[in-house]
Amino acid sequence: MTAARTIPTEAEILAWYHSLSNWGRWGPDDERGTLNLITPVKRIQAANLVREGLVISCARTIGYEYAADNQAPARHFMLQSGDGEPSQSVGRGSAADAFLLAPHGVSMTHLDAPAHSMVRADPSQPWTIYNGKSAKSVTTAGGATVGSIEVAGGGIVSRGVLLDIPRLRDVPWLEHTEPVFPEDLDAAEGSQGVRVQPADILFVRTGHPRRRAERGPRPPAEGICALQAACLPWLRERDVAVVGADTGNDVMPAEYPSIGLPVHGVAMGAIGLWILDNPDYEELAETCARLGRWDFQAVIAPLKLANGTGSPVNPLAVL
């Protein structure tokens, strides 16, 4: 069991909406947030990390079955199939399908758009999304008219770093009572001989996908390990461009019920930090350990969904 860590209070978290804010850093109209940190030079640095030519997917397979942790599963509809005969007698027939996807939640690997998190630190102030944009710009009729996933439609390519917390603790996975603290991130860096740098894409392994595969799904109310809110100043100080623990990134059940999910709230609403939810780092962790290196080129390409608050993604680590 990890020693007790300093857990921030609700008042401290609410204060971080101001003290950790990146509002105005890239101009009053900015919607890209920490993606502004990723420069052409940074992408070239990431490309130079490709040595073995290995490509590893860090996405979970999208399934269609209801589960304890997947109460809004994707839907798959066949529009045409091989069950019937093609209309022509020779040549080519085809199969076609359609999908209904609800990316948000704790099951599907997805990238959150800035419009996904509406925040305020003071009840006298209006609700906003990142950089002071009105939450009312996200409408039922129009979707995210600002802060849409289209902002990242050009793709995200940077140096990726995997910090493997179960490896640090010599366990197969973290249990739901073991959130990740900044001290764990520091210790993992030291143990693995790597350091998170500005504009990096930070992957944090808790081992949850392995636990789910071996023990089965469980309701989020029973607990999901993730980043403790105490990690927020660390993420801001390091100027991380994208963060993705292999869960929903916030500890569940919510540690701060009256203010919601602090990692999503402060990171997205104040810092402008992009969040990758529910990836799977099991194969990547094994490969990194075998190669003795924990940084690589990381590629995340969301769908260009007009006015979308998020998108399913297939994050790739290229080593």
PEZI-V49857 format. One line per field, one symbol per residue. ss: DSSP state (@ for helix, = for strand, . for the rest). psi: psi as a letter, one per 40 degrees, with the letter a starting at -180 (. if undefined). burial: b if it has 9 or more other C-alpha atoms within 8 Angstrom, else e. A space follows every 50 residues. Layout:
ss = ???
psi = ???
burial = ???
This chain:
ss = .........@@@@@@@@@@....=..=.....@@@@@..@@@@@@@@... ....===.........=..=....======...............===== .........===.@@@..=........==@@@==@@@==...==....@@ @@...=========@@@@@..........=.@@@@@@@@@@@........ =====..@@@@@@@@....@@@.=..=.@@@@@@@@@@...====....= .=.........@@@@@@@@@@..====....@@@@@@@@@@...====== .........===...===.
psi = hiihihhiiddddddddddeiehedfidehedbedddhiddddddddeeh defhhhhfiihhieiiidegegiihhhhdiaedihididibhaiiiiiih hgdiafdhhihhidedhhiieheeiihiaifeihdeehiddeageified dedeihhahihhhgddddefidiiieegihiddddddddddefihhiiei hhhhheedddddddeiiiiddehhiahideeddddddefhdhhgifaedh hiihdgdeeahddddddddddfhihhifahedddddddddefieiihhhh giighhfieiiiighhhh.
burial = eeeeeeeeeeeebbbbbeebbbbbeeeeebbbbbbebbeeebbebbeebb eeeeebbbbbeeeeeeeebbeebbebebeebeeeeeeeeeeeeebebeee eebeebebbbbbbbbbbbbbeeeeeebbbbbebbbebbbeeebbbbbbbb bbbebbbbbbbbbbbbebeeebbbebebbbbbebbebbbbebebebebbb bbbbbbbbbbbbeeeebeebebbbbbbbbbbbebbbebbbbbbbbbbbbb bbbbebeeeebbbbbbbbbbbbbbbbbbbbbbbbbeebbeeeebbbbbbb bbbeeebbbbbbbbbbbbb
